[in-house]
Amino acid sequence: MDAPNIIGPGIRSKEDVALDLMKFVAGVAGIGRAGVPSTGFSGSAATKPEEHVDQLLDLYRRCLKTVEGGSSESEAAQ
């Protein structure tokens, strides 16, 4: 039987920390944000909502791996 996951007040789970990290990185880098229409030429075509979701989920996985102490060197090689 697994031990219950008891978290005291003021202590945050790794998932919560990873989620906050993902929100910060996504906000700063503009990941998952819809393109803003503008006059003139645009560098890329509009992305689909599914692509936004995939980007955010991938970013969350990477943030969780970082918070858990996973090695990011193997990802950099890929």
C-alpha positions in Angstrom: 0.0 0.0 0.0 1.4 3.4 -0.9 2.0 6.0 1.7 -0.5 8.9 1.6 0.8 12.1 0.0 0.4 14.4 3.0 1.6 18.0 2.4 1.6 20.4 5.3 0.7 24.1 5.1 3.3 26.2 3.3 4.8 23.1 1.5 4.1 22.9 -2.2 4.2 19.8 -4.3 6.7 19.4 -7.2 3.7 19.5 -9.6 2.7 22.9 -8.3 6.2 24.3 -8.6 6.5 22.9 -12.1 3.2 24.5 -13.1 4.3 27.9 -11.8 7.6 27.6 -13.6 5.8 26.7 -16.8 3.5 29.7 -16.4 6.5 32.0 -16.0 8.5 30.6 -18.9 5.5 30.5 -21.2 4.6 34.1 -20.3 8.2 35.4 -20.9 8.8 33.3 -24.0 5.3 33.7 -25.5 4.9 29.9 -25.8 1.3 28.9 -26.5 0.2 32.4 -27.1 -1.8 33.1 -30.2 -0.2 35.3 -32.8 -1.4 38.9 -32.7 -2.7 40.1 -36.1 -0.6 42.9 -37.5 -0.3 44.9 -40.6 2.4 43.8 -43.0 4.3 40.6 -43.3 4.3 37.9 -40.6 7.1 35.5 -40.0 5.0 32.4 -39.5 1.6 31.1 -40.2 -1.0 31.1 -37.4 -0.7 28.1 -35.2 -3.6 25.8 -34.3 -5.0 25.5 -30.8 -3.8 21.9 -30.7 -0.3 23.1 -31.4 -0.6 25.5 -28.5 -1.7 22.7 -26.2 1.1 20.5 -27.3 3.7 23.2 -26.7 2.4 23.9 -23.2 2.2 20.2 -22.3 5.8 19.7 -23.5 6.9 22.7 -21.5 5.2 21.4 -18.4 6.9 18.0 -18.8 10.3 19.7 -19.1 9.6 21.9 -16.1 8.5 18.9 -14.0 11.6 17.0 -15.0 13.7 20.0 -13.9 11.9 20.4 -10.6 12.3 16.7 -9.9 16.1 16.9 -10.6 16.1 15.2 -13.9 19.0 15.7 -16.3 18.4 18.3 -19.0 21.7 17.4 -20.8 20.1 14.4 -22.5 17.3 16.7 -23.8 19.8 19.2 -25.1 21.5 16.5 -27.2 18.2 15.6 -28.9 
